[in-house]
């Protein structure tokens, strides 16, 4: 079986596949895309090179749509600026595994 990477959202090792085939984090409940095979689900979960901004953008958009208020642009920019540091921390955790 292909090794699963840590959760990109919380860094947990408590991840696994669920049906219909997707990878699921049992700590923060994040889920990868549903696919036709387990191998494809794992491939999609592990394929996150350069996608941190895309993921954060989707999360921020979703939160903004759910919220009753708009956050200032400076706060969104500050959160986006933190992504490179979070990517380095995640790579360090994965390398130390």
Protein Blocks (a to p, Z undefined) as FASTA:
>chain_A
ZZddddfklopabbcdddddddddfklopacdddfbfklmmmmmmmmghklmmmmmmmmm
mmmmmpmbdcdfklmmmmmmmmmmmmmmmmmmmmmZZ
